[in-house]
Amino acid sequence: MTSDQPVRHPEAYRCGRLYAAVAALQRLAENEHHRLGRPEFVARAAAQPEKNLRPYLREVGHYLVQARIRGRRAAADPVFRSLPDFLPPDSDVPNSLNPDQQVDFHRGREAQAALIAKEHPPKR
């Protein structure tokens, strides 16, 4: 599937965007070497989003506070406010995604990460 093709699995795409937003908050709160930024963790979350995102969703308030303490309020606040937009509207985060759905998860994650990086470039 190329990037210009339509998303076939909107729930998986939304899940990828949710992952990217939570990962950005974790990065802003901690550092560039945060757990959600590791490729092996991204792959596990794409296969089983609910299991792998649940603990981090519980920590988003903590990530917001820590990011503010680190002087990253301008980046963290809008990312935090975007989270409800990526939650599934009528259900929980999916337990598992098939390989086809995982493609859209990764597309959503990449699109959201690019948007966050464009609007709030990482501090160097």
Backbone as XML, in Angstrom:
<?xml version="1.0"?>
<chain id="A" units="angstrom">
  <residue number="1" name="MET">
    <atom name="N" x="0.851" y="-1.176" z="0.000"/>
    <atom name="CA" x="0.000" y="0.000" z="0.000"/>
    <atom name="C" x="0.896" y="1.237" z="0.000"/>
  </residue>
  <residue number="2" name="THR">
    <atom name="N" x="0.675" y="2.124" z="-0.934"/>
    <atom name="CA" x="1.456" y="3.353" z="-0.981"/>
    <atom name="C" x="0.757" y="4.434" z="-0.182"/>
  </residue>
  <residue number="3" name="SER">
    <atom name="N" x="1.508" y="5.480" z="0.118"/>
    <atom name="CA" x="0.965" y="6.527" z="0.985"/>
    <atom name="C" x="-0.187" y="7.296" z="0.353"/>
  </residue>
  <residue number="4" name="ASP">
    <atom name="N" x="-0.338" y="7.267" z="-0.988"/>
    <atom name="CA" x="-1.428" y="8.015" z="-1.590"/>
    <atom name="C" x="-2.709" y="7.185" z="-1.719"/>
  </residue>
  <residue number="5" name="GLN">
    <atom name="N" x="-2.672" y="5.927" z="-1.339"/>
    <atom name="CA" x="-3.879" y="5.111" z="-1.378"/>
    <atom name="C" x="-4.744" y="5.403" z="-0.154"/>
  </residue>
  <residue number="6" name="PRO">
    <atom name="N" x="-6.051" y="5.227" z="-0.295"/>
    <atom name="CA" x="-6.927" y="5.474" z="0.852"/>
    <atom name="C" x="-6.687" y="4.469" z="1.974"/>
  </residue>
  <residue number="7" name="VAL">
    <atom name="N" x="-6.987" y="4.895" z="3.177"/>
    <atom name="CA" x="-6.863" y="4.035" z="4.343"/>
    <atom name="C" x="-8.008" y="3.029" z="4.307"/>
  </residue>
  <residue number="8" name="ARG">
    <atom name="N" x="-7.673" y="1.752" z="4.415"/>
    <atom name="CA" x="-8.700" y="0.712" z="4.367"/>
    <atom name="C" x="-9.197" y="0.348" z="5.761"/>
  </residue>
  <residue number="9" name="HIS">
    <atom name="N" x="-8.411" y="0.649" z="6.772"/>
    <atom name="CA" x="-8.752" y="0.276" z="8.142"/>
    <atom name="C" x="-8.645" y="1.515" z="9.029"/>
  </residue>
  <residue number="10" name="PRO">
    <atom name="N" x="-9.697" y="2.354" z="9.021"/>
    <atom name="CA" x="-9.614" y="3.619" z="9.753"/>
    <atom name="C" x="-9.350" y="3.444" z="11.250"/>
  </residue>
  <residue number="11" name="GLU">
    <atom name="N" x="-9.859" y="2.372" z="11.862"/>
    <atom name="CA" x="-9.616" y="2.165" z="13.287"/>
    <atom name="C" x="-8.127" y="1.902" z="13.537"/>
  </residue>
  <residue number="12" name="ALA">
    <atom name="N" x="-7.500" y="1.126" z="12.671"/>
    <atom name="CA" x="-6.071" y="0.854" z="12.804"/>
    <atom name="C" x="-5.257" y="2.136" z="12.571"/>
  </residue>
  <residue number="13" name="TYR">
    <atom name="N" x="-5.653" y="2.927" z="11.599"/>
    <atom name="CA" x="-4.986" y="4.194" z="11.307"/>
    <atom name="C" x="-5.082" y="5.130" z="12.514"/>
  </residue>
  <residue number="14" name="ARG">
    <atom name="N" x="-6.278" y="5.223" z="13.080"/>
    <atom name="CA" x="-6.492" y="6.064" z="14.264"/>
    <atom name="C" x="-5.632" y="5.570" z="15.419"/>
  </residue>
  <residue number="15" name="CYS">
    <atom name="N" x="-5.522" y="4.271" z="15.560"/>
    <atom name="CA" x="-4.695" y="3.679" z="16.620"/>
    <atom name="C" x="-3.223" y="4.074" z="16.439"/>
  </residue>
  <residue number="16" name="GLY">
    <atom name="N" x="-2.774" y="4.085" z="15.201"/>
    <atom name="CA" x="-1.407" y="4.510" z="14.924"/>
    <atom name="C" x="-1.191" y="5.966" z="15.287"/>
  </residue>
  <residue number="17" name="ARG">
    <atom name="N" x="-2.182" y="6.786" z="15.018"/>
    <atom name="CA" x="-2.084" y="8.208" z="15.393"/>
    <atom name="C" x="-2.061" y="8.355" z="16.912"/>
  </residue>
  <residue number="18" name="LEU">
    <atom name="N" x="-2.879" y="7.567" z="17.604"/>
    <atom name="CA" x="-2.875" y="7.574" z="19.067"/>
    <atom name="C" x="-1.505" y="7.186" z="19.590"/>
  </residue>
  <residue number="19" name="TYR">
    <atom name="N" x="-0.933" y="6.132" z="19.026"/>
    <atom name="CA" x="0.395" y="5.688" z="19.440"/>
    <atom name="C" x="1.408" y="6.819" z="19.273"/>
  </residue>
  <residue number="20" name="ALA">
    <atom name="N" x="1.385" y="7.479" z="18.124"/>
    <atom name="CA" x="2.345" y="8.559" z="17.861"/>
    <atom name="C" x="2.204" y="9.693" z="18.864"/>
  </residue>
  <residue number="21" name="ALA">
    <atom name="N" x="0.973" y="10.029" z="19.222"/>
    <atom name="CA" x="0.751" y="11.122" z="20.174"/>
    <atom name="C" x="1.247" y="10.739" z="21.566"/>
  </residue>
  <residue number="22" name="VAL">
    <atom name="N" x="0.945" y="9.524" z="22.005"/>
    <atom name="CA" x="1.415" y="9.077" z="23.323"/>
    <atom name="C" x="2.940" y="8.996" z="23.322"/>
  </residue>
  <residue number="23" name="ALA">
    <atom name="N" x="3.520" y="8.501" z="22.231"/>
    <atom name="CA" x="4.981" y="8.421" z="22.132"/>
    <atom name="C" x="5.612" y="9.809" z="22.176"/>
  </residue>
  <residue number="24" name="ALA">
    <atom name="N" x="4.980" y="10.778" z="21.523"/>
    <atom name="CA" x="5.506" y="12.151" z="21.546"/>
    <atom name="C" x="5.463" y="12.718" z="22.957"/>
  </residue>
  <residue number="25" name="LEU">
    <atom name="N" x="4.368" y="12.479" z="23.667"/>
    <atom name="CA" x="4.289" y="12.952" z="25.058"/>
    <atom name="C" x="5.366" y="12.296" z="25.914"/>
  </residue>
  <residue number="26" name="GLN">
    <atom name="N" x="5.563" y="10.996" z="25.723"/>
    <atom name="CA" x="6.591" y="10.305" z="26.499"/>
    <atom name="C" x="7.974" y="10.883" z="26.180"/>
  </residue>
  <residue number="27" name="ARG">
    <atom name="N" x="8.231" y="11.153" z="24.913"/>
    <atom name="CA" x="9.516" y="11.734" z="24.511"/>
    <atom name="C" x="9.699" y="13.115" z="25.124"/>
  </residue>
  <residue number="28" name="LEU">
    <atom name="N" x="8.661" y="13.930" z="25.107"/>
    <atom name="CA" x="8.752" y="15.261" z="25.689"/>
    <atom name="C" x="8.966" y="15.207" z="27.197"/>
  </residue>
  <residue number="29" name="ALA">
    <atom name="N" x="8.425" y="14.191" z="27.835"/>
    <atom name="CA" x="8.548" y="14.045" z="29.289"/>
    <atom name="C" x="9.889" y="13.453" z="29.695"/>
  </residue>
  <residue number="30" name="GLU">
    <atom name="N" x="10.418" y="12.593" z="28.864"/>
    <atom name="CA" x="11.635" y="11.867" z="29.240"/>
    <atom name="C" x="12.823" y="12.344" z="28.409"/>
  </residue>
  <residue number="31" name="ASN">
    <atom name="N" x="13.016" y="11.728" z="27.259"/>
    <atom name="CA" x="14.105" y="12.113" z="26.367"/>
    <atom name="C" x="13.942" y="11.405" z="25.037"/>
  </residue>
  <residue number="32" name="GLU">
    <atom name="N" x="14.898" y="11.563" z="24.176"/>
    <atom name="CA" x="14.826" y="10.951" z="22.848"/>
    <atom name="C" x="14.908" y="9.427" z="22.882"/>
  </residue>
  <residue number="33" name="HIS">
    <atom name="N" x="15.332" y="8.851" z="23.987"/>
    <atom name="CA" x="15.503" y="7.404" z="24.083"/>
    <atom name="C" x="14.347" y="6.754" z="24.831"/>
  </residue>
  <residue number="34" name="HIS">
    <atom name="N" x="13.159" y="7.285" z="24.677"/>
    <atom name="CA" x="11.975" y="6.776" z="25.364"/>
    <atom name="C" x="11.563" y="5.419" z="24.786"/>
  </residue>
  <residue number="35" name="ARG">
    <atom name="N" x="10.872" y="4.643" z="25.578"/>
    <atom name="CA" x="10.512" y="3.272" z="25.204"/>
    <atom name="C" x="9.629" y="3.208" z="23.958"/>
  </residue>
  <residue number="36" name="LEU">
    <atom name="N" x="8.626" y="4.060" z="23.867"/>
    <atom name="CA" x="7.714" y="3.988" z="22.728"/>
    <atom name="C" x="8.384" y="4.362" z="21.406"/>
  </residue>
  <residue number="37" name="GLY">
    <atom name="N" x="9.568" y="4.911" z="21.456"/>
    <atom name="CA" x="10.297" y="5.237" z="20.241"/>
    <atom name="C" x="11.106" y="4.083" z="19.676"/>
  </residue>
  <residue number="38" name="ARG">
    <atom name="N" x="11.183" y="2.983" z="20.397"/>
    <atom name="CA" x="11.970" y="1.831" z="19.943"/>
    <atom name="C" x="11.221" y="1.040" z="18.867"/>
  </residue>
  <residue number="39" name="PRO">
    <atom name="N" x="11.894" y="0.711" z="17.768"/>
    <atom name="CA" x="11.226" y="-0.005" z="16.666"/>
    <atom name="C" x="10.574" y="-1.319" z="17.090"/>
  </residue>
  <residue number="40" name="GLU">
    <atom name="N" x="11.217" y="-2.061" z="17.970"/>
    <atom name="CA" x="10.633" y="-3.342" z="18.380"/>
    <atom name="C" x="9.330" y="-3.134" z="19.167"/>
  </residue>
  <residue number="41" name="PHE">
    <atom name="N" x="9.241" y="-2.045" z="19.902"/>
    <atom name="CA" x="8.017" y="-1.768" z="20.646"/>
    <atom name="C" x="6.915" y="-1.294" z="19.704"/>
  </residue>
  <residue number="42" name="VAL">
    <atom name="N" x="7.270" y="-0.518" z="18.696"/>
    <atom name="CA" x="6.295" y="-0.082" z="17.695"/>
    <atom name="C" x="5.677" y="-1.308" z="17.025"/>
  </residue>
  <residue number="43" name="ALA">
    <atom name="N" x="6.498" y="-2.272" z="16.661"/>
    <atom name="CA" x="6.004" y="-3.487" z="15.999"/>
    <atom name="C" x="5.052" y="-4.268" z="16.899"/>
  </residue>
  <residue number="44" name="ARG">
    <atom name="N" x="5.387" y="-4.384" z="18.177"/>
    <atom name="CA" x="4.502" y="-5.099" z="19.108"/>
    <atom name="C" x="3.174" y="-4.359" z="19.270"/>
  </residue>
  <residue number="45" name="ALA">
    <atom name="N" x="3.233" y="-3.039" z="19.353"/>
    <atom name="CA" x="2.008" y="-2.249" z="19.508"/>
    <atom name="C" x="1.142" y="-2.319" z="18.256"/>
  </residue>
  <residue number="46" name="ALA">
    <atom name="N" x="1.760" y="-2.417" z="17.090"/>
    <atom name="CA" x="0.987" y="-2.526" z="15.851"/>
    <atom name="C" x="0.222" y="-3.844" z="15.813"/>
  </residue>
  <residue number="47" name="ALA">
    <atom name="N" x="0.800" y="-4.890" z="16.357"/>
    <atom name="CA" x="0.143" y="-6.199" z="16.369"/>
    <atom name="C" x="-0.915" y="-6.298" z="17.457"/>
  </residue>
  <residue number="48" name="GLN">
    <atom name="N" x="-0.628" y="-5.743" z="18.635"/>
    <atom name="CA" x="-1.540" y="-5.814" z="19.783"/>
    <atom name="C" x="-1.621" y="-4.448" z="20.464"/>
  </residue>
  <residue number="49" name="PRO">
    <atom name="N" x="-2.366" y="-3.516" z="19.869"/>
    <atom name="CA" x="-2.391" y="-2.153" z="20.395"/>
    <atom name="C" x="-2.881" y="-2.030" z="21.833"/>
  </residue>
  <residue number="50" name="GLU">
    <atom name="N" x="-3.974" y="-2.670" z="22.166"/>
    <atom name="CA" x="-4.551" y="-2.491" z="23.500"/>
    <atom name="C" x="-3.568" y="-2.919" z="24.585"/>
  </residue>
  <residue number="51" name="LYS">
    <atom name="N" x="-3.026" y="-4.084" z="24.462"/>
    <atom name="CA" x="-2.089" y="-4.623" z="25.460"/>
    <atom name="C" x="-0.853" y="-3.744" z="25.604"/>
  </residue>
  <residue number="52" name="ASN">
    <atom name="N" x="-0.347" y="-3.241" z="24.503"/>
    <atom name="CA" x="0.903" y="-2.497" z="24.531"/>
    <atom name="C" x="0.731" y="-0.999" z="24.760"/>
  </residue>
  <residue number="53" name="LEU">
    <atom name="N" x="-0.459" y="-0.463" z="24.562"/>
    <atom name="CA" x="-0.692" y="0.962" z="24.805"/>
    <atom name="C" x="-1.303" y="1.249" z="26.168"/>
  </residue>
  <residue number="54" name="ARG">
    <atom name="N" x="-2.052" y="0.302" z="26.703"/>
    <atom name="CA" x="-2.780" y="0.527" z="27.967"/>
    <atom name="C" x="-1.918" y="1.136" z="29.068"/>
  </residue>
  <residue number="55" name="PRO">
    <atom name="N" x="-0.755" y="0.570" z="29.387"/>
    <atom name="CA" x="0.032" y="1.152" z="30.489"/>
    <atom name="C" x="0.465" y="2.595" z="30.223"/>
  </residue>
  <residue number="56" name="TYR">
    <atom name="N" x="0.696" y="2.926" z="28.963"/>
    <atom name="CA" x="1.174" y="4.261" z="28.612"/>
    <atom name="C" x="0.027" y="5.261" z="28.559"/>
  </residue>
  <residue number="57" name="LEU">
    <atom name="N" x="-1.155" y="4.794" z="28.186"/>
    <atom name="CA" x="-2.328" y="5.673" z="28.222"/>
    <atom name="C" x="-2.628" y="6.106" z="29.656"/>
  </residue>
  <residue number="58" name="ARG">
    <atom name="N" x="-2.373" y="5.215" z="30.590"/>
    <atom name="CA" x="-2.591" y="5.554" z="32.000"/>
    <atom name="C" x="-1.608" y="6.616" z="32.490"/>
  </residue>
  <residue number="59" name="GLU">
    <atom name="N" x="-0.513" y="6.792" z="31.799"/>
    <atom name="CA" x="0.554" y="7.706" z="32.222"/>
    <atom name="C" x="0.541" y="9.061" z="31.508"/>
  </residue>
  <residue number="60" name="VAL">
    <atom name="N" x="-0.428" y="9.301" z="30.621"/>
    <atom name="CA" x="-0.359" y="10.535" z="29.829"/>
    <atom name="C" x="-0.405" y="11.795" z="30.680"/>
  </residue>
  <residue number="61" name="GLY">
    <atom name="N" x="-1.133" y="11.781" z="31.777"/>
    <atom name="CA" x="-1.147" y="12.949" z="32.670"/>
    <atom name="C" x="0.233" y="13.199" z="33.253"/>
  </residue>
  <residue number="62" name="HIS">
    <atom name="N" x="0.892" y="12.132" z="33.665"/>
    <atom name="CA" x="2.251" y="12.237" z="34.196"/>
    <atom name="C" x="3.202" y="12.776" z="33.123"/>
  </residue>
  <residue number="63" name="TYR">
    <atom name="N" x="3.081" y="12.254" z="31.901"/>
    <atom name="CA" x="3.940" y="12.736" z="30.816"/>
    <atom name="C" x="3.730" y="14.229" z="30.568"/>
  </residue>
  <residue number="64" name="LEU">
    <atom name="N" x="2.475" y="14.669" z="30.615"/>
    <atom name="CA" x="2.184" y="16.089" z="30.401"/>
    <atom name="C" x="2.871" y="16.940" z="31.470"/>
  </residue>
  <residue number="65" name="VAL">
    <atom name="N" x="2.725" y="16.556" z="32.717"/>
    <atom name="CA" x="3.328" y="17.325" z="33.813"/>
    <atom name="C" x="4.852" y="17.335" z="33.671"/>
  </residue>
  <residue number="66" name="GLN">
    <atom name="N" x="5.447" y="16.191" z="33.403"/>
    <atom name="CA" x="6.901" y="16.121" z="33.270"/>
    <atom name="C" x="7.400" y="16.954" z="32.088"/>
  </residue>
  <residue number="67" name="ALA">
    <atom name="N" x="6.655" y="16.921" z="30.976"/>
    <atom name="CA" x="7.047" y="17.729" z="29.819"/>
    <atom name="C" x="6.993" y="19.211" z="30.159"/>
  </residue>
  <residue number="68" name="ARG">
    <atom name="N" x="5.983" y="19.622" z="30.907"/>
    <atom name="CA" x="5.888" y="21.021" z="31.323"/>
    <atom name="C" x="7.047" y="21.393" z="32.235"/>
  </residue>
  <residue number="69" name="ILE">
    <atom name="N" x="7.397" y="20.522" z="33.162"/>
    <atom name="CA" x="8.527" y="20.768" z="34.053"/>
    <atom name="C" x="9.811" y="20.944" z="33.240"/>
  </residue>
  <residue number="70" name="ARG">
    <atom name="N" x="9.932" y="20.192" z="32.169"/>
    <atom name="CA" x="11.123" y="20.275" z="31.313"/>
    <atom name="C" x="11.060" y="21.456" z="30.340"/>
  </residue>
  <residue number="71" name="GLY">
    <atom name="N" x="10.026" y="22.295" z="30.445"/>
    <atom name="CA" x="9.929" y="23.467" z="29.581"/>
    <atom name="C" x="9.365" y="23.181" z="28.205"/>
  </residue>
  <residue number="72" name="ARG">
    <atom name="N" x="8.634" y="22.073" z="28.063"/>
    <atom name="CA" x="8.096" y="21.679" z="26.762"/>
    <atom name="C" x="6.575" y="21.848" z="26.668"/>
  </residue>
  <residue number="73" name="ARG">
    <atom name="N" x="6.051" y="22.781" z="27.447"/>
    <atom name="CA" x="4.595" y="23.010" z="27.503"/>
    <atom name="C" x="4.003" y="23.294" z="26.122"/>
  </residue>
  <residue number="74" name="ALA">
    <atom name="N" x="4.647" y="24.146" z="25.345"/>
    <atom name="CA" x="4.103" y="24.542" z="24.042"/>
    <atom name="C" x="3.912" y="23.346" z="23.112"/>
  </residue>
  <residue number="75" name="ALA">
    <atom name="N" x="4.758" y="22.357" z="23.226"/>
    <atom name="CA" x="4.617" y="21.151" z="22.402"/>
    <atom name="C" x="3.692" y="20.135" z="23.056"/>
  </residue>
  <residue number="76" name="ALA">
    <atom name="N" x="3.801" y="19.961" z="24.363"/>
    <atom name="CA" x="3.061" y="18.904" z="25.060"/>
    <atom name="C" x="1.563" y="19.183" z="25.148"/>
  </residue>
  <residue number="77" name="ASP">
    <atom name="N" x="1.174" y="20.421" z="25.408"/>
    <atom name="CA" x="-0.242" y="20.723" z="25.597"/>
    <atom name="C" x="-1.108" y="20.357" z="24.384"/>
  </residue>
  <residue number="78" name="PRO">
    <atom name="N" x="-0.744" y="20.773" z="23.161"/>
    <atom name="CA" x="-1.598" y="20.404" z="22.024"/>
    <atom name="C" x="-1.589" y="18.900" z="21.734"/>
  </residue>
  <residue number="79" name="VAL">
    <atom name="N" x="-0.475" y="18.254" z="21.971"/>
    <atom name="CA" x="-0.429" y="16.801" z="21.770"/>
    <atom name="C" x="-1.367" y="16.121" z="22.762"/>
  </residue>
  <residue number="80" name="PHE">
    <atom name="N" x="-1.319" y="16.546" z="24.010"/>
    <atom name="CA" x="-2.201" y="15.993" z="25.037"/>
    <atom name="C" x="-3.672" y="16.216" z="24.667"/>
  </residue>
  <residue number="81" name="ARG">
    <atom name="N" x="-3.996" y="17.421" z="24.217"/>
    <atom name="CA" x="-5.385" y="17.732" z="23.860"/>
    <atom name="C" x="-5.870" y="16.947" z="22.644"/>
  </residue>
  <residue number="82" name="SER">
    <atom name="N" x="-4.955" y="16.469" z="21.814"/>
    <atom name="CA" x="-5.348" y="15.710" z="20.613"/>
    <atom name="C" x="-5.722" y="14.261" z="20.915"/>
  </residue>
  <residue number="83" name="LEU">
    <atom name="N" x="-5.331" y="13.750" z="22.058"/>
    <atom name="CA" x="-5.536" y="12.329" z="22.357"/>
    <atom name="C" x="-6.983" y="11.855" z="22.196"/>
  </residue>
  <residue number="84" name="PRO">
    <atom name="N" x="-7.982" y="12.565" z="22.705"/>
    <atom name="CA" x="-9.360" y="12.066" z="22.541"/>
    <atom name="C" x="-9.777" y="11.893" z="21.077"/>
  </residue>
  <residue number="85" name="ASP">
    <atom name="N" x="-9.190" y="12.679" z="20.185"/>
    <atom name="CA" x="-9.532" y="12.560" z="18.764"/>
    <atom name="C" x="-9.109" y="11.223" z="18.176"/>
  </residue>
  <residue number="86" name="PHE">
    <atom name="N" x="-8.136" y="10.574" z="18.788"/>
    <atom name="CA" x="-7.605" y="9.334" z="18.233"/>
    <atom name="C" x="-8.159" y="8.088" z="18.910"/>
  </residue>
  <residue number="87" name="LEU">
    <atom name="N" x="-8.883" y="8.266" z="19.996"/>
    <atom name="CA" x="-9.493" y="7.118" z="20.661"/>
    <atom name="C" x="-10.663" y="6.619" z="19.814"/>
  </residue>
  <residue number="88" name="PRO">
    <atom name="N" x="-10.846" y="5.309" z="19.743"/>
    <atom name="CA" x="-11.990" y="4.798" z="18.978"/>
    <atom name="C" x="-13.296" y="5.383" z="19.534"/>
  </residue>
  <residue number="89" name="PRO">
    <atom name="N" x="-14.184" y="5.847" z="18.670"/>
    <atom name="CA" x="-15.389" y="6.532" z="19.137"/>
    <atom name="C" x="-16.385" y="5.647" z="19.885"/>
  </residue>
  <residue number="90" name="ASP">
    <atom name="N" x="-16.513" y="4.407" z="19.490"/>
    <atom name="CA" x="-17.563" y="3.562" z="20.069"/>
    <atom name="C" x="-17.039" y="2.284" z="20.714"/>
  </residue>
  <residue number="91" name="SER">
    <atom name="N" x="-15.742" y="2.169" z="20.874"/>
    <atom name="CA" x="-15.205" y="0.918" z="21.409"/>
    <atom name="C" x="-13.868" y="1.174" z="22.068"/>
  </residue>
  <residue number="92" name="ASP">
    <atom name="N" x="-13.267" y="0.111" z="22.512"/>
    <atom name="CA" x="-11.936" y="0.193" z="23.097"/>
    <atom name="C" x="-10.884" y="0.145" z="21.998"/>
  </residue>
  <residue number="93" name="VAL">
    <atom name="N" x="-9.658" y="0.407" z="22.383"/>
    <atom name="CA" x="-8.535" y="0.220" z="21.467"/>
    <atom name="C" x="-8.526" y="-1.265" z="21.098"/>
  </residue>
  <residue number="94" name="PRO">
    <atom name="N" x="-8.346" y="-1.610" z="19.835"/>
    <atom name="CA" x="-8.403" y="-3.020" z="19.425"/>
    <atom name="C" x="-7.358" y="-3.883" z="20.140"/>
  </residue>
  <residue number="95" name="ASN">
    <atom name="N" x="-7.746" y="-5.120" z="20.416"/>
    <atom name="CA" x="-6.813" y="-6.063" z="21.045"/>
    <atom name="C" x="-5.716" y="-6.476" z="20.088"/>
  </residue>
  <residue number="96" name="SER">
    <atom name="N" x="-6.077" y="-6.701" z="18.835"/>
    <atom name="CA" x="-5.080" y="-7.139" z="17.860"/>
    <atom name="C" x="-5.433" y="-6.589" z="16.484"/>
  </residue>
  <residue number="97" name="LEU">
    <atom name="N" x="-4.408" y="-6.495" z="15.654"/>
    <atom name="CA" x="-4.582" y="-6.055" z="14.273"/>
    <atom name="C" x="-3.930" y="-7.084" z="13.360"/>
  </residue>
  <residue number="98" name="ASN">
    <atom name="N" x="-4.607" y="-7.409" z="12.256"/>
    <atom name="CA" x="-4.019" y="-8.345" z="11.299"/>
    <atom name="C" x="-2.956" y="-7.604" z="10.482"/>
  </residue>
  <residue number="99" name="PRO">
    <atom name="N" x="-2.149" y="-8.321" z="9.708"/>
    <atom name="CA" x="-1.070" y="-7.656" z="8.952"/>
    <atom name="C" x="-1.547" y="-6.514" z="8.053"/>
  </residue>
  <residue number="100" name="ASP">
    <atom name="N" x="-2.710" y="-6.667" z="7.432"/>
    <atom name="CA" x="-3.262" y="-5.599" z="6.597"/>
    <atom name="C" x="-3.562" y="-4.356" z="7.431"/>
  </residue>
  <residue number="101" name="GLN">
    <atom name="N" x="-4.157" y="-4.560" z="8.593"/>
    <atom name="CA" x="-4.474" y="-3.451" z="9.486"/>
    <atom name="C" x="-3.204" y="-2.809" z="10.037"/>
  </residue>
  <residue number="102" name="GLN">
    <atom name="N" x="-2.185" y="-3.615" z="10.246"/>
    <atom name="CA" x="-0.926" y="-3.084" z="10.776"/>
    <atom name="C" x="-0.295" y="-2.085" z="9.812"/>
  </residue>
  <residue number="103" name="VAL">
    <atom name="N" x="-0.503" y="-2.286" z="8.521"/>
    <atom name="CA" x="-0.005" y="-1.322" z="7.526"/>
    <atom name="C" x="-0.630" y="0.043" z="7.787"/>
  </residue>
  <residue number="104" name="ASP">
    <atom name="N" x="-1.943" y="0.057" z="8.028"/>
    <atom name="CA" x="-2.609" y="1.330" z="8.294"/>
    <atom name="C" x="-2.231" y="1.894" z="9.660"/>
  </residue>
  <residue number="105" name="PHE">
    <atom name="N" x="-1.974" y="1.040" z="10.633"/>
    <atom name="CA" x="-1.468" y="1.504" z="11.931"/>
    <atom name="C" x="-0.169" y="2.293" z="11.711"/>
  </residue>
  <residue number="106" name="HIS">
    <atom name="N" x="0.746" y="1.703" z="10.957"/>
    <atom name="CA" x="2.038" y="2.362" z="10.717"/>
    <atom name="C" x="1.864" y="3.653" z="9.919"/>
  </residue>
  <residue number="107" name="ARG">
    <atom name="N" x="0.930" y="3.652" z="8.967"/>
    <atom name="CA" x="0.674" y="4.877" z="8.201"/>
    <atom name="C" x="0.139" y="5.979" z="9.112"/>
  </residue>
  <residue number="108" name="GLY">
    <atom name="N" x="-0.772" y="5.618" z="10.005"/>
    <atom name="CA" x="-1.302" y="6.601" z="10.947"/>
    <atom name="C" x="-0.237" y="7.120" z="11.892"/>
  </residue>
  <residue number="109" name="ARG">
    <atom name="N" x="0.596" y="6.211" z="12.374"/>
    <atom name="CA" x="1.674" y="6.601" z="13.290"/>
    <atom name="C" x="2.644" y="7.550" z="12.593"/>
  </residue>
  <residue number="110" name="GLU">
    <atom name="N" x="3.027" y="7.210" z="11.386"/>
    <atom name="CA" x="3.974" y="8.051" z="10.650"/>
    <atom name="C" x="3.373" y="9.422" z="10.320"/>
  </residue>
  <residue number="111" name="ALA">
    <atom name="N" x="2.103" y="9.442" z="9.927"/>
    <atom name="CA" x="1.454" y="10.718" z="9.594"/>
    <atom name="C" x="1.371" y="11.622" z="10.819"/>
  </residue>
  <residue number="112" name="GLN">
    <atom name="N" x="0.975" y="11.061" z="11.948"/>
    <atom name="CA" x="0.851" y="11.874" z="13.157"/>
    <atom name="C" x="2.215" y="12.316" z="13.666"/>
  </residue>
  <residue number="113" name="ALA">
    <atom name="N" x="3.196" y="11.428" z="13.639"/>
    <atom name="CA" x="4.545" y="11.792" z="14.081"/>
    <atom name="C" x="5.106" y="12.917" z="13.215"/>
  </residue>
  <residue number="114" name="ALA">
    <atom name="N" x="4.860" y="12.855" z="11.903"/>
    <atom name="CA" x="5.341" y="13.906" z="11.007"/>
    <atom name="C" x="4.645" y="15.237" z="11.310"/>
  </residue>
  <residue number="115" name="LEU">
    <atom name="N" x="3.353" y="15.183" z="11.572"/>
    <atom name="CA" x="2.616" y="16.400" z="11.906"/>
    <atom name="C" x="3.132" y="17.023" z="13.205"/>
  </residue>
  <residue number="116" name="ILE">
    <atom name="N" x="3.357" y="16.195" z="14.215"/>
    <atom name="CA" x="3.878" y="16.702" z="15.488"/>
    <atom name="C" x="5.268" y="17.290" z="15.295"/>
  </residue>
  <residue number="117" name="ALA">
    <atom name="N" x="6.115" y="16.604" z="14.533"/>
    <atom name="CA" x="7.481" y="17.092" z="14.311"/>
    <atom name="C" x="7.468" y="18.401" z="13.536"/>
  </residue>
  <residue number="118" name="LYS">
    <atom name="N" x="6.530" y="18.537" z="12.617"/>
    <atom name="CA" x="6.440" y="19.780" z="11.831"/>
    <atom name="C" x="5.994" y="20.942" z="12.722"/>
  </residue>
  <residue number="119" name="GLU">
    <atom name="N" x="4.980" y="20.685" z="13.539"/>
    <atom name="CA" x="4.444" y="21.746" z="14.385"/>
    <atom name="C" x="5.321" y="22.052" z="15.602"/>
  </residue>
  <residue number="120" name="HIS">
    <atom name="N" x="6.028" y="21.050" z="16.073"/>
    <atom name="CA" x="6.872" y="21.203" z="17.270"/>
    <atom name="C" x="8.164" y="20.420" z="17.065"/>
  </residue>
  <residue number="121" name="PRO">
    <atom name="N" x="9.095" y="20.976" z="16.303"/>
    <atom name="CA" x="10.347" y="20.265" z="16.029"/>
    <atom name="C" x="11.060" y="19.902" z="17.336"/>
  </residue>
  <residue number="122" name="PRO">
    <atom name="N" x="11.676" y="18.708" z="17.372"/>
    <atom name="CA" x="12.411" y="18.315" z="18.580"/>
    <atom name="C" x="13.516" y="19.306" z="18.897"/>
  </residue>
  <residue number="123" name="LYS">
    <atom name="N" x="13.718" y="19.573" z="20.176"/>
    <atom name="CA" x="14.834" y="20.448" z="20.594"/>
    <atom name="C" x="16.135" y="19.718" z="20.335"/>
  </residue>
  <residue number="124" name="ARG">
    <atom name="N" x="17.090" y="20.439" z="19.885"/>
    <atom name="CA" x="18.415" y="19.842" z="19.622"/>
    <atom name="C" x="19.411" y="20.406" z="20.583"/>
  </residue>
</chain>
